Amino acid sequence: MTDMPRHSHAAGGADSGQQVPAEVHTRPLWVTVSVVIAVALVLAFVVLHLAGGGMGSHG
C-alpha cells in the first residue's frame, strides 16, 4: 500500500486545488446523524417549553 502524502497549510493546503480522497472522513456518518437528531430534539423541547406547553403541572 502506498503512503498518502501529508497535507500542510504551507505546502499544498486547501487553496492548492488538491482533493482529499473519499476514504478520509472526519467522523462516521451515524455520529453526525445522531448529533443532528439530538440537537433537533433539544430545540423542540426548548421551543415547546417556552411556548407554555412544555412541562405541564406538577401538582
Buried (B, 14 or more C-beta within 10 A) or exposed (E): EEEEEEEEEEEEEEEEEEEEEEEEEEEEEEEEEEEEEEEEEEEEEEEEEEEEEEEEEEE
